[in-house]
């Protein structure tokens, strides 16, 4: 029988707060969870009890948790997801500081918490939130089309902890549906307390700007305003890592893996999505391609086809929003698309310097439509009309000043915007142009096959992205000229079958005032491929296992090759540097450096190859470990051992054999029905180091 190490149990000592009519303060407590706990669970005091819990951890493994309610009953073990997060590189994401941030779970009134590791976890923390009940009013926001919504003031959002205004996207592209996980039996009065607990964990636990969701829906059909900034604005949330910008995150409060979401909750979800997508002029039944900002499922720059109404599992590695809710997505999209007709979709304005301006849009059904342009003095300069499902108008470039445009049709929410004319326009620039990585090897081996081009526009412009060869000629158009709004933009490039060599990425930005080009060099090389390690461990201790680090790769042509060893970005050693011929290569290293040898720990072997055209750099992670694990006998019956580190424990007792995977330092029990007459036990770690055999007879 394998015992997973249990980190800790959190014990609550005081009664839970009673429901209150006034604002109820939520409080958060942080608990460091000790590793290698004994079979009899360690306890940590959590005065006042808790209603919500979130976990943070370090290491490649995962965590499971369970709680004991105030009646003394333990719940089931629950996996902890860690994919709801801000987009990589944002200030919110940087505050994680290497910690994996688990989804919080509403537990109801609870007195204890147990946490166990799945795989290798080096540190862990628990955040428990006590969130007493308060009763809040529901209000309706200004627009008649909006559903009844509990405002932030209504559910007693703590505005004192919100110190940073979340960013906004240029446009809304899709909605992402979530469930919050946890118990489904909360009362109507408890629901606002759930929202308060989520906000507190997201802000004070995770370090985010505010609650991650843009809106939430309880099981009774009540809708709650989420992240600050306004429900009708394109506020960037922290709910779908890599896909937060331009998405509207809405969460049903509860767990819907096996339980079906209540009809009242689904109805409220449909009404809210119908209104919000209408404000953004998004077709609920449409599909789109979005570039990932980077997460565990989709690397940076990977194009992902999504539906206008998608779910968290479509954007990341998670089971959210549960199988039952996920199965309803097609019918939800159909209902959203049919509610509130007619609708106006996808208004687009296209302009080139000195050329007429084009306006396009779609209507859900044939209708008479009008395009109106009004100058800064309030005078109508253009009034174009038509009828049908397609809006398409080209008008002369407006004169000096700022022009407001409006596309409308009977019964549909109008689309509006502004244009700046030639005399007031500023020549655009694509600021901060970057390409990462700067050299790609598009040979299909999954390593450096593509790059991500990113730039920022200070204001809207017509943008084209091109690839130029060494002579400056355009050899590929990554993106044809199209109108882009102010803000950060990204374009993926996978080589497009171009031959090896140096190239230039050019971003050409135009307005009526003129154009500018920003360039950045990059290169394509397929000389280095199939790079990998013979073993991810180096263990030079003379036992014959992993004595040397082996780095394998294939060269398509002769190249100058260098193997560097780095730790945390700092140079440690250069085991090889020289010219190698075409063909399969193996470079080995015994851990020696200029003075002595490396210490145990985590390292990176960096293979650099220069074929005269370009230089490619491929990092490979490995570990150095030559210390054997230790096995100690704790009890002969029951047969119980303590193992000093993760690995494999092999036990032979009275003719029977066991092989046990040890996922963390701690105690391992061997199931025997009687005291063994003799036994032998050895442990092997991931690097192949074997413990001194432990024998008894």
C-alpha positions in Angstrom: 0.0 0.0 0.0 1.4 3.4 -1.0 0.9 6.3 1.5 1.1 9.7 -0.1 2.8 12.1 2.3 0.3 14.4 4.0 1.6 17.9 4.6 -0.6 19.2 7.4 -4.0 19.5 9.0 -5.3 22.9 9.9 -7.5 22.8 13.1 -10.0 25.5 13.9 -10.7 26.2 17.5 -13.5 28.8 17.6 -17.1 28.9 16.5 -17.9 30.3 13.0 -19.4 33.8 12.8 -23.1 34.0 12.6 -25.0 35.6 9.7 -25.1 39.4 9.8 -27.1 42.1 8.2 -24.3 44.7 8.2 -21.1 44.3 6.1 -19.2 41.2 7.3 -15.4 41.4 7.1 -13.6 38.5 5.5 -10.1 37.6 6.9 -7.3 35.6 5.4 -4.7 33.5 7.2 -1.5 32.0 5.7 -0.2 28.6 6.9 3.2 27.2 6.0 2.7 23.5 5.5 5.6 21.3 6.7 6.9 18.6 4.4 7.3 15.0 5.4 4.5 14.8 7.9 3.9 11.6 9.9 1.0 9.3 9.4 -0.6 10.8 12.4 -1.5 14.2 11.0 0.2 17.3 12.4 -2.3 20.1 13.3 -2.0 23.8 13.0 -4.4 26.1 14.8 -6.8 28.3 12.6 -8.9 30.3 15.1 -12.4 31.2 14.0 -12.7 28.4 11.4 -12.7 29.0 7.7 -15.0 28.8 4.7 -12.6 28.9 1.7 -9.1 27.6 1.1 -6.5 28.1 -1.6 -3.1 26.5 -2.0 0.3 27.7 -3.3 3.3 25.4 -3.9 6.7 25.0 -5.6 7.8 22.1 -7.6 6.6 20.1 -10.6 4.1 18.0 -8.7 0.6 18.8 -7.6 -1.6 18.9 -4.5 -4.9 17.4 -3.3 -6.9 18.7 -0.3 -9.8 17.7 1.8 -11.6 19.4 4.7 -13.4 18.4 7.8 -16.7 20.3 8.5 -17.7 21.6 11.9 -19.7 18.4 12.4 -16.5 16.3 12.3 -17.0 14.7 8.8 -14.2 14.6 6.3 -15.0 15.4 2.7 -13.4 13.7 -0.4 -9.9 14.4 -1.7 -10.1 17.1 -4.3 -7.4 18.0 -6.9 -6.1 21.5 -7.0 -6.0 23.2 -10.5 -3.5 26.0 -11.1 -4.4 27.4 -14.5 -6.5 30.5 -13.7 -3.9 33.2 -13.7 -3.0 36.6 -15.1 -1.3 36.7 -18.6 2.4 36.0 -18.4 4.7 39.0 -18.1 2.0 41.2 -16.5 2.7 42.8 -13.1 0.0 40.6 -11.6 1.7 37.4 -12.9 5.2 38.5 -11.7 3.9 38.7 -8.1 3.6 34.9 -8.1 7.5 34.8 -7.7 7.7 31.2 -8.8 4.8 29.9 -6.7 2.1 27.9 -8.4 -1.3 29.4 -7.4 -4.1 26.9 -7.0 -7.8 27.6 -7.6 -9.5 28.5 -4.4 -12.3 26.3 -3.1 -15.4 27.2 -1.1 -15.6 24.6 1.7 -18.5 25.9 3.8 -18.0 26.1 7.5 -14.9 23.9 8.1 -12.6 23.1 11.0 -9.6 21.2 9.5 -7.7 20.9 6.3 -5.5 18.1 5.0 -3.1 18.5 2.1 -1.1 15.8 0.3 1.4 15.9 -2.6 1.1 14.2 -5.9 4.6 14.1 -7.3 7.5 16.3 -6.2 6.5 19.4 -4.2 9.3 21.4 -2.3 7.2 23.9 -0.4 3.5 24.5 0.2 1.3 27.1 1.8 -2.4 27.2 2.6 -4.5 30.3 2.6 -7.7 29.9 4.7 -10.4 32.6 4.4 -13.1 33.2 7.0 -16.0 34.9 5.2 -19.1 35.3 7.4 -22.5 35.8 5.9 -24.1 39.2 5.2 -27.2 40.0 3.3 -26.9 42.3 0.2 -29.4 43.9 -2.1 -29.6 43.3 -5.8 -29.6 46.3 -8.1 -30.1 46.9 -11.8 -27.5 48.8 -13.7 -28.4 51.7 -16.0 -29.1 50.0 -19.4 -32.5 48.4 -19.7 -30.9 45.4 -21.5 -28.7 44.5 -18.6 -29.7 41.7 -16.3 -30.2 42.3 -12.6 -26.7 42.5 -11.1 -25.4 42.8 -7.5 -22.8 45.6 -7.7 -19.5 45.5 -6.0 -20.8 47.7 -3.2 -23.8 45.3 -3.0 -21.7 42.3 -2.2 -19.3 44.4 0.0 -16.2 44.2 -2.1 -13.2 45.3 -0.1 -12.1 48.3 -2.2 -9.3 49.1 0.4 -7.2 46.2 -0.9 -7.6 47.2 -4.6 -4.6 49.5 -5.2 -4.0 49.0 -9.0 -6.6 49.7 -11.7 -6.8 46.6 -14.0 -5.9 47.2 -17.7 -8.4 47.2 -20.5 -8.4 45.6 -23.9 -9.0 47.3 -27.2 -12.0 45.1 -28.0 -14.0 42.1 -26.7 -13.4 38.9 -28.7 -14.9 36.1 -26.6 -16.4 35.0 -23.3 -14.7 32.3 -21.1 -17.0 30.3 -18.8 -15.7 28.9 -15.5 -16.9 27.2 -12.3 -15.4 28.2 -9.0 -15.3 24.6 -7.6 -16.1 23.7 -4.1 -19.5 23.0 -2.4 -22.8 23.5 -4.2 -25.0 23.6 -1.1 -24.4 27.3 -0.1 -27.4 29.3 0.8 -28.7 32.4 -0.9 -27.3 34.5 2.1 -23.9 32.7 1.9 -23.4 33.4 -1.9 -22.0 37.0 -1.4 -19.6 35.7 1.2 -18.3 33.2 -1.4 -17.6 36.2 -3.7 -15.9 38.1 -0.9 -13.7 35.1 -0.1 -12.6 34.7 -3.7 -11.7 38.4 -3.9 -9.6 38.2 -0.7 -7.7 35.1 -1.9 -7.1 36.5 -5.3 -5.8 39.8 -4.0 -4.0 39.1 -0.7 -3.2 35.4 -1.5 -2.2 35.6 -5.1 -1.2 39.2 -5.3 -3.6 40.1 -8.1 -5.1 43.5 -8.8 -8.6 42.4 -7.8 -10.9 39.4 -8.1 -10.0 37.5 -11.3 -13.4 37.0 -12.8 -15.4 39.8 -14.6 -18.7 38.4 -13.3 -20.0 35.6 -11.2 -23.4 33.8 -11.0 -24.7 31.9 -8.0 -26.9 28.8 -8.1 -30.0 30.9 -7.5 -29.4 33.0 -10.7 -28.0 36.1 -9.0 -25.3 37.8 -11.0 -22.4 39.6 -9.2 -20.2 42.3 -10.7 -16.6 41.1 -10.6 -13.4 42.8 -11.3 -13.4 46.6 -10.9 -13.5 48.9 -13.9 -17.0 48.4 -15.2 -18.9 45.4 -16.6 -19.4 47.2 -19.9 -15.7 47.9 -20.4 -13.1 45.4 -21.7 -11.4 45.0 -18.4 -8.6 42.5 -18.5 -9.2 39.8 -15.9 -7.1 37.0 -14.4 -9.1 33.9 -15.2 -7.7 32.2 -18.3 -3.9 32.4 -18.4 -2.6 33.5 -21.8 -6.1 34.5 -23.0 -7.3 37.2 -20.5 -6.9 40.1 -22.9 -10.1 40.6 -24.9 -12.0 38.0 -23.0 -14.9 38.2 -20.5 -14.5 35.7 -17.7 -17.7 34.7 -16.0 -17.9 31.9 -13.3 -20.8 29.9 -12.0 -20.3 29.5 -8.2 -20.0 25.8 -7.5 -18.7 22.5 -8.8 -20.2 21.1 -12.0 -18.2 18.0 -12.9 -21.0 15.5 -11.9 -23.7 17.9 -10.8 -25.8 19.7 -13.4 -25.9 23.5 -13.0 -29.3 24.7 -11.8 -31.6 26.1 -14.5 -31.8 29.4 -12.7 -28.0 29.8 -12.9 -27.9 28.8 -16.6 -30.7 31.3 -17.4 -28.8 34.1 -15.7 -25.6 33.1 -17.5 -27.4 33.3 -20.8 -28.9 36.7 -20.1 -25.6 38.1 -18.9 -23.7 36.8 -21.9 -26.3 38.0 -24.4 -26.0 41.6 -23.0 -22.2 41.6 -22.7 -21.5 40.2 -26.1 -24.0 42.6 -27.6 -22.2 45.5 -26.0 -19.0 44.2 -27.7 -20.8 43.4 -31.0 -19.6 39.8 -30.8 -21.5 37.0 -32.6 -22.2 34.3 -30.0 -22.0 31.5 -32.6 -18.8 32.7 -34.3 -15.3 31.2 -34.0 -12.0 33.0 -33.9 -8.2 32.4 -33.8 -6.4 33.7 -30.8 -2.6 33.7 -30.1 -1.8 32.2 -26.8 0.1 34.5 -24.3 1.6 31.3 -22.9 0.4 28.7 -20.4 0.8 25.0 -19.6 -1.3 23.9 -22.6 -0.4 26.4 -25.3 3.0 27.9 -25.6 3.5 31.6 -26.4 2.4 32.5 -29.9 0.5 29.3 -30.6 -2.7 30.1 -32.6 -5.7 28.5 -31.0 -9.2 28.2 -32.6 -11.8 29.2 -30.0 -15.6 29.8 -29.9 -17.0 33.2 -29.1 -18.4 31.4 -26.0 -15.6 29.1 -24.8 -14.7 27.5 -21.5 -11.6 27.5 -19.3 -10.6 24.0 -20.5 -10.6 25.3 -24.1 -7.8 27.7 -23.2 -5.8 25.8 -20.6 -5.0 22.5 -18.9 -7.9 22.2 -16.5 -11.2 20.3 -16.1 -13.0 23.7 -15.5 -15.9 24.3 -15.9 -16.8 20.7 -15.2 -18.2 18.1 -17.6 -21.9 19.0 -16.9 -21.5 22.7 -17.6 -19.1 22.1 -20.5 -21.7 19.9 -22.2 -24.2 22.8 -22.1 -22.0 25.3 -24.0 -23.4 24.7 -27.5 -27.0 25.2 -26.3 -25.9 28.2 -24.2 -24.4 29.8 -27.3 -27.6 29.1 -29.3 -29.7 30.7 -26.6 -27.4 33.7 -26.3 -27.4 34.2 -30.1 -31.2 34.2 -30.2 -31.7 36.5 -27.3 -32.2 40.2 -27.9 -32.3 40.2 -31.7 -31.6 42.0 -33.9 -27.8 42.4 -33.4 -24.9 44.2 -35.0 -21.6 42.3 -35.3 -18.0 43.1 -36.1 -17.8 46.8 -36.9 -14.4 47.5 -38.6 -12.9 50.7 -39.8 -10.1 50.5 -42.4 -8.0 53.5 -43.6 -4.8 54.1 -45.5 -2.9 57.5 -45.7 -4.6 59.8 -48.1 -7.1 57.2 -49.1 -10.9 56.9 -48.4 -12.1 55.3 -45.2 -14.0 52.0 -45.3 -16.6 50.9 -42.8 -17.9 47.3 -42.6 -20.2 45.4 -40.2 -22.7 42.5 -40.1 -26.4 42.3 -39.0 -28.1 39.3 -37.7 -31.0 39.7 -40.2 -31.7 41.9 -43.2 -32.4 45.5 -41.9 -32.2 49.1 -43.1 -29.0 50.6 -41.7 -27.3 54.0 -41.5 -23.7 55.2 -41.2 -23.4 58.7 -39.9 -20.2 60.8 -39.5 -20.3 63.9 -37.3 -17.5 66.5 -37.1 -16.2 68.2 -34.0 -18.7 71.0 -34.4 -21.6 68.5 -34.3 -22.4 68.8 -38.1 -23.3 65.7 -40.0 -20.7 65.3 -42.8 -21.8 61.8 -44.1 -25.1 60.0 -43.9 -25.0 56.7 -45.8 -27.9 54.2 -45.9 -28.5 50.7 -47.1 -30.4 47.5 -46.4 -29.4 43.9 -45.8 -27.1 41.9 -43.5 -23.9 43.5 -44.7 -22.8 47.0 -44.0 -20.1 48.2 -46.4 -19.4 51.9 -47.0 -16.4 53.8 -48.3 -16.3 57.6 -47.7 -13.7 60.3 -48.4 -11.1 61.0 -45.8 -12.7 63.4 -43.2 -11.5 67.0 -43.1 -9.5 68.5 -40.2 -10.5 67.6 -36.7 -12.0 64.6 -34.9 -14.9 62.8 -36.5 -17.4 60.6 -34.7 -18.9 57.7 -36.6 -22.0 55.6 -35.8 -23.5 52.5 -37.5 -27.1 51.8 -36.5 -30.1 49.6 -37.5 -33.6 49.5 -36.0 -33.6 47.5 -32.8 -29.9 46.8 -32.7 -27.3 48.3 -30.3 -25.4 50.9 -32.3 -21.7 50.8 -32.9 -19.7 54.1 -32.4 -16.1 55.3 -32.6 -13.9 58.2 -33.5 -11.4 59.1 -36.4 -8.5 61.5 -36.3 -8.0 63.4 -39.6 -4.7 64.0 -41.5 -4.0 67.4 -40.0 -4.2 66.2 -36.4 -2.8 62.7 -36.9 0.7 61.8 -35.7 3.1 59.6 -37.7 2.7 56.2 -36.1 5.5 54.0 -34.7 5.6 50.4 -33.8 7.3 50.7 -30.4 9.2 48.0 -28.5 9.4 45.7 -31.6 10.8 42.3 -30.3 11.2 38.8 -31.8 11.6 35.9 -29.3 13.4 33.7 -30.0 15.6 35.6 -32.5 16.7 32.4 -34.3 14.3 29.6 -35.1 14.8 26.0 -36.3 11.5 25.1 -38.1 12.3 21.4 -38.6 9.3 20.0 -36.8 11.1 18.5 -33.8 9.2 20.7 -31.4 12.2 22.9 -30.4 12.3 26.5 -31.5 10.0 25.8 -34.4 8.4 29.3 -34.3 8.9 32.8 -32.9 6.6 35.5 -31.6 6.8 39.0 -32.9 5.5 41.7 -30.5 5.1 45.5 -30.8 3.1 48.3 -29.3 1.1 51.0 -31.1 0.7 54.3 -29.2 -2.4 54.9 -31.3 -4.5 53.2 -34.0 -2.8 52.7 -37.4 -2.9 50.5 -40.5 -0.2 47.8 -40.0 1.6 45.4 -42.2 4.1 42.8 -41.0 6.7 41.5 -43.6 9.8 39.2 -43.8 12.7 40.7 -45.7 15.7 38.8 -47.0 19.4 39.9 -46.7 19.0 42.1 -49.8 16.0 43.9 -48.3 13.4 42.3 -50.6 10.0 41.2 -49.2 9.9 37.4 -49.3 6.8 36.8 -47.2 3.8 38.8 -45.9 3.0 37.7 -42.3 0.1 40.1 -42.1 -1.5 42.1 -44.9 -2.3 45.7 -44.1 -5.1 46.0 -41.7 -6.3 48.5 -39.1 -5.1 47.9 -35.6 -5.9 49.8 -32.4 -3.6 51.3 -29.9 -1.9 48.8 -27.6 0.3 45.7 -27.7 0.1 43.3 -30.6 1.6 39.9 -31.4 2.2 37.9 -34.6 3.5 34.3 -34.8 6.0 33.2 -37.5 7.0 29.5 -38.1 9.4 30.0 -41.0 6.8 29.5 -43.8 9.2 27.1 -45.6 11.8 29.9 -46.2 15.4 28.7 -46.6 18.1 29.1 -43.9 19.6 32.5 -43.6 19.4 35.9 -42.0 16.1 37.9 -42.3 14.6 41.1 -41.1 11.1 41.5 -39.6 9.5 44.7 -40.7 6.4 46.3 -39.1 5.0 49.1 -41.3 2.6 51.4 -39.6 0.5 54.0 -41.5 -2.0 56.7 -40.9 -3.1 59.7 -42.9 -0.1 61.6 -41.6 2.5 59.2 -43.0 4.2 55.9 -42.3 7.2 54.5 -40.3 8.9 51.2 -40.4 10.3 49.3 -37.4 12.7 46.4 -38.0 14.4 43.7 -36.0 16.8 41.0 -37.3 16.1 37.3 -37.0 17.5 34.1 -38.5 16.4 30.7 -39.7 18.7 27.6 -39.4 18.0 23.9 -39.6 21.6 22.9 -39.0 21.0 21.8 -35.4 18.3 19.3 -34.7 17.3 16.4 -32.4 19.0 17.9 -29.4 18.5 16.1 -26.1 20.1 14.5 -23.0 21.0 10.8 -22.7 19.9 11.3 -19.0 18.5 14.3 -17.2 20.8 13.4 -14.2 24.6 13.6 -13.6 25.9 11.5 -10.8 29.7 11.2 -10.8 30.3 9.1 -7.7 31.9 6.0 -9.2 28.9 3.7 -9.0 28.7 3.3 -12.8 25.3 5.1 -13.1 25.0 8.5 -14.8 28.7 9.1 -14.3 28.8 11.5 -17.3 26.3 13.9 -18.8 25.6 12.9 -22.4 24.3 15.6 -24.9 23.1 14.2 -28.2 22.4 16.2 -31.4 22.5 16.0 -35.1 24.2 18.5 -37.5 22.9 18.9 -41.0 26.1 20.7 -41.9 29.5 21.4 -40.3 29.2 23.9 -37.5 31.1 25.5 -34.6 29.6 24.0 -31.5 29.9 25.0 -27.9 28.5 23.3 -24.9 28.0 25.6 -21.9 26.9 24.7 -18.4 24.8 27.4 -16.6 23.1 27.8 -13.3 20.5 30.5 -12.8 21.8 32.1 -16.0 25.4 32.2 -14.8 28.3 30.5 -16.6 29.7 27.5 -14.7 31.8 25.5 -17.3 32.4 25.0 -21.0 32.9 21.2 -21.5 33.3 21.5 -25.3 34.0 24.1 -27.9 35.1 23.3 -31.5 34.2 22.5 -35.1 32.1 19.4 -35.7 31.2 17.7 -39.0 27.7 16.9 -40.2 26.1 13.9 -38.6 25.0 12.6 -35.2 27.1 13.8 -32.3 27.6 12.9 -28.6 29.3 15.2 -26.2 30.0 14.0 -22.7 31.0 15.7 -19.4 31.9 14.4 -16.0 31.0 17.4 -14.0 34.6 18.8 -13.7 35.1 22.6 -14.1 38.2 24.8 -14.0 38.5 24.4 -10.2 37.0 21.2 -8.7 33.6 20.0 -9.8 30.0 21.3 -9.7 27.8 21.1 -6.7 24.6 19.2 -6.5 21.6 21.1 -7.8 19.7 22.1 -10.9 21.6 23.2 -14.0 21.2 24.0 -17.7 23.3 22.5 -20.5 23.2 25.0 -23.4 24.1 23.8 -26.9 25.2 26.5 -29.3 25.8 25.8 -33.0 26.9 28.4 -35.6 26.9 27.3 -39.2 28.2 30.6 -40.6 24.6 31.7 -41.4 23.1 31.8 -37.9 23.7 30.8 -34.3 21.2 28.7 -32.5 21.1 28.2 -28.8 19.1 25.3 -27.2 18.9 25.0 -23.4 18.5 21.5 -21.7 17.7 21.2 -18.0 19.4 18.6 -15.9 20.2 17.8 -12.2 23.4 16.9 -10.5 23.0 14.5 -7.6 25.5 11.9 -6.3 24.3 11.5 -2.7 22.6 8.2 -2.1 19.2 8.2 -0.4 18.9 6.8 3.2 16.5 4.2 4.5 15.8 3.8 8.2 13.6 1.3 10.0 10.9 2.9 12.1 8.9 -0.2 13.0 9.2 -3.9 12.3 5.5 -4.6 12.8 3.8 -2.9 11.2 6.8 -2.7 8.8 7.5 1.0 8.4 10.5 2.8 6.8 11.6 6.4 6.6 13.1 7.4 3.2 15.2 10.6 2.9 14.2 11.7 -0.6 11.8 10.9 -3.5 12.6 7.8 -5.5 11.8 4.0 -5.5 11.8 1.8 -2.4 12.4 -1.9 -3.0 11.5 -4.3 -0.1 11.9 -8.1 0.2 10.3 -9.7 3.3 9.7 -13.4 3.9 9.9 -14.2 0.2 7.5 -11.3 -0.8 8.6 -8.3 -2.8 7.3 -4.7 -3.0 8.3 -1.8 -5.3 7.0 1.5 -3.9 7.2 4.9 -5.6 8.2 7.5 -2.9 6.9 10.9 -4.0 8.4 12.9 -1.1 10.6 12.4 2.0 8.7 10.6 4.7 7.4 7.3 6.0 6.3 4.3 3.9 4.4 1.4 5.2 4.6 -2.2 3.8 1.4 -4.2 4.3 2.2 -7.4 6.2 -0.2 -9.5 8.2 2.5 -10.7 10.6 5.9 -9.6 11.9 8.5 -10.5 9.2 11.2 -13.0 10.1 13.7 -11.2 7.8 13.7 -8.4 5.3 15.9 -6.2 3.1 15.2 -2.7 1.8 17.0 -0.4 -0.6 16.1 3.0 -2.1 17.0 4.4 -5.5 16.7 8.1 -6.3 16.0 9.7 -9.7 19.7 10.1 -10.4 20.2 6.3 -10.0 22.0 6.6 -6.6 21.3 3.5 -4.4 21.1 3.5 -0.6 23.1 1.2 1.7 20.9 -1.9 2.0 19.0 -2.2 5.2 18.7 -5.9 6.3 17.4 -7.7 9.3 16.9 -11.3 10.2 
